Amino acid sequence: MRSTRHVRRQRSSPAFSDRSRHSGKRPDDAGNRTLALDRATEWLLAQPAFDRILASALRHPRLLVALVAIAGTALTAWSIAPFWRGDAGTVPAADSAAITPAPSSGDDALRLIAAYNQASAVAAAQGRADLLAPYLAPDGPAWRAVQQEYARRAISGERREATLARWGVLKAAIDTDTAIVETQEQWDVVTIAGGDIVSSRRGVLLRNAYMLRLDAGGWRIVDVATTVLMN
């Protein structure tokens, strides 16, 4: 009996407790957290209210999917919130003097040709060369040729009803500020002079090579080389 009491006193003595606290071994925090999480999960699953909520969610799968989507959206918004607030880091400001506008794309050159063809039909019907000025380089041979042709038509009292039936790009070589675009175009052209129809040509097939230049105002046609494929 004495030996039993003596052992119990040793185990409960302050010296034994101090050795257990200062032996150099640290508690297993990860294990404790796992154990606590397991206990919390078991407690939650044991609650009748949780069972009712889970059963209700399973009876309404669309609602469950919607709730999951809302939760995902909320988590995404929470994760990117620092970027909206400017807390994700400081981005050095770019030197505004070093920023140059992006050059006009090749699609802009093709759109200019399409707009020029539409304007050509209107200009031919009204006998107005000035309607083509926005599409032509003022110092280019194309603009000079247009002015000469419309001056001739004004003298003869000629006007034309031109309809572009179809057109397409055969090839295009577009550089930073110059471009060469070859097209095939089919026109229906009715020439009228003095109120009478002078000629009516259907299906006039042309091959045009447009030489363009990019300036401050955008793409402009400098010259046009036309080959008549079918008259």
C-alpha positions in Angstrom: 0.0 0.0 0.0 2.8 2.4 0.8 4.5 1.9 -2.6 1.2 2.5 -4.4 0.7 5.8 -2.6 4.3 6.8 -3.2 3.9 6.3 -7.0 0.8 8.3 -7.1 2.4 11.2 -5.3 5.3 11.1 -7.8 3.0 11.3 -10.7 1.0 14.2 -9.3 4.1 16.1 -8.0 5.1 19.5 -9.4 8.4 18.1 -10.6 6.7 15.5 -12.9 4.4 18.2 -14.3 7.3 20.5 -15.0 9.2 17.8 -16.9 6.3 17.1 -19.1 5.9 20.8 -20.0 9.6 21.5 -20.5 10.8 18.3 -22.0 11.2 20.0 -25.4 8.3 18.3 -27.2 5.7 20.6 -28.8 2.0 19.6 -28.9 0.8 18.2 -32.2 -1.3 21.2 -33.4 -2.2 19.7 -36.7 -3.5 16.6 -35.0 -5.5 18.7 -32.6 -7.0 20.7 -35.4 -8.0 17.5 -37.3 -9.5 16.0 -34.2 -11.5 19.2 -33.5 -12.7 19.3 -37.1 -13.8 15.7 -37.0 -15.7 16.4 -33.8 -17.4 19.5 -35.2 -18.4 17.5 -38.4 -19.8 14.7 -36.3 -21.8 17.2 -34.2 -23.1 18.9 -37.3 -24.2 15.7 -38.9 -25.9 14.6 -35.7 -28.2 17.7 -35.7 -31.7 17.0 -36.9 -31.9 20.5 -38.4 -29.0 19.8 -40.7 -30.6 16.6 -41.8 -33.8 18.5 -42.7 -31.8 21.2 -44.7 -29.8 18.5 -46.6 -33.0 16.5 -47.4 -34.7 19.7 -48.6 -31.7 20.6 -50.8 -31.6 17.2 -52.4 -35.3 17.4 -53.2 -34.6 20.7 -55.1 -31.4 20.0 -57.1 -31.8 23.2 -59.1 -31.9 25.3 -56.0 -28.8 23.4 -54.7 -26.9 24.2 -58.0 -28.0 27.8 -57.8 -26.7 28.1 -54.2 -23.4 26.5 -55.1 -23.1 28.9 -58.0 -23.8 31.9 -55.7 -21.3 30.7 -53.3 -18.7 30.3 -56.0 -19.4 33.8 -57.3 -19.1 35.2 -53.8 -15.7 33.4 -53.3 -14.5 34.6 -56.6 -15.5 38.2 -55.9 -13.8 37.9 -52.5 -10.6 36.6 -54.0 -10.3 39.4 -56.6 -11.5 42.2 -54.2 -7.9 43.3 -53.4 -7.3 44.0 -57.1 -10.4 46.2 -57.3 -9.3 48.0 -54.1 -5.7 48.4 -55.3 -4.4 46.2 -52.5 -2.8 43.6 -54.7 0.3 45.6 -55.3 1.4 48.8 -56.9 1.8 48.8 -60.6 4.3 51.4 -61.8 2.6 54.1 -64.0 3.6 54.0 -67.6 5.2 57.0 -69.2 2.5 58.6 -71.2 5.1 60.0 -73.7 6.1 56.5 -74.6 2.6 55.4 -75.4 1.8 55.4 -79.1 -1.6 54.7 -80.7 -1.9 51.3 -82.3 -1.7 51.4 -86.1 -4.8 51.0 -88.1 -5.5 47.3 -89.0 -5.8 45.8 -92.4 -9.5 45.4 -91.9 -9.8 49.2 -91.9 -8.2 49.3 -95.3 -10.7 46.8 -96.7 -13.6 48.7 -95.1 -12.3 51.8 -96.8 -12.4 50.1 -100.2 -15.9 48.9 -99.6 -17.1 52.3 -98.6 -15.3 53.9 -101.6 -17.2 51.5 -104.0 -20.5 52.5 -102.4 -19.7 56.2 -102.6 -18.7 55.7 -106.3 -22.2 54.6 -107.2 -23.7 57.7 -105.5 -21.1 60.1 -107.0 -21.7 58.6 -110.5 -25.5 59.1 -110.2 -25.2 62.7 -108.9 -22.1 63.7 -111.0 -20.3 64.8 -107.9 -16.6 64.1 -107.6 -16.4 65.7 -104.1 -18.2 62.7 -102.6 -15.1 60.6 -103.3 -12.6 63.1 -101.8 -12.8 61.5 -98.2 -11.5 58.2 -99.6 -8.7 59.4 -101.9 -5.3 60.9 -101.0 -5.4 64.5 -102.2 -1.9 64.3 -103.7 -2.5 60.9 -105.4 -3.1 60.1 -109.1 -6.5 58.5 -108.2 -7.9 61.8 -107.1 -6.6 63.6 -110.1 -8.1 61.0 -112.4 -11.5 61.3 -110.7 -11.5 65.1 -111.1 -10.7 64.8 -114.8 -13.4 62.2 -115.5 -16.1 64.0 -113.7 -15.2 67.2 -115.5 -15.6 65.4 -118.8 -19.0 64.0 -117.7 -20.1 67.5 -116.6 -19.3 68.9 -120.1 -21.2 66.1 -121.9 -24.1 66.0 -119.5 -23.4 62.4 -118.7 -24.3 60.5 -115.6 -24.2 56.9 -114.7 -26.3 54.5 -112.7 -23.8 52.0 -111.3 -24.6 49.0 -109.2 -22.0 46.8 -107.6 -23.4 43.3 -108.0 -20.5 41.5 -106.1 -16.9 41.9 -105.2 -14.2 40.1 -103.4 -10.6 40.4 -102.3 -8.1 38.4 -104.4 -5.0 39.2 -102.4 -3.8 41.9 -100.0 -0.4 43.0 -98.9 -0.8 45.3 -95.9 2.2 46.9 -94.2 2.4 49.4 -91.4 1.4 52.4 -93.4 1.0 51.2 -97.0 -1.2 48.5 -98.6 -1.9 47.0 -102.0 -5.3 45.3 -102.3 -6.4 43.5 -105.4 -10.1 42.9 -105.9 -12.5 41.5 -108.5 -15.7 43.5 -108.9 -18.8 43.0 -111.0 -20.7 46.1 -111.9 -23.9 46.9 -113.8 -23.5 50.3 -115.5 -26.2 52.3 -117.3 -24.9 55.5 -119.0 -27.4 58.3 -119.4 -26.8 61.5 -121.5 -29.4 64.1 -122.2 -32.0 62.1 -120.6 -31.5 59.1 -122.9 -29.8 55.8 -122.2 -26.6 55.7 -124.1 -25.4 52.3 -123.0 -26.4 49.6 -120.6 -23.8 47.1 -119.6 -24.5 44.2 -117.2 -21.9 42.1 -115.5 -18.9 44.3 -116.2 -16.1 42.4 -114.6 -13.1 44.4 -113.3 -9.9 43.6 -111.6 -8.7 46.5 -109.5 -5.4 47.0 -107.7 -5.8 49.6 -105.0 -2.7 51.3 -103.6 -3.4 52.8 -100.2 -1.5 54.9 -97.7 -2.1 55.4 -94.0 -2.0 59.0 -92.8 -3.3 60.9 -89.8 -6.9 60.6 -91.1 -6.7 56.9 -91.7 -6.4 54.8 -94.9 -6.6 56.7 -98.2 -6.5 55.4 -101.8 -3.5 56.8 -103.6 -4.0 55.1 -107.0 -6.1 52.4 -108.7 -5.0 50.2 -111.6 -8.1 48.7 -113.4 -8.1 45.8 -115.8 -11.3 45.0 -117.6 -11.9 41.3 -117.6 -15.4 41.2 -119.1 -17.1 44.2 -120.7 
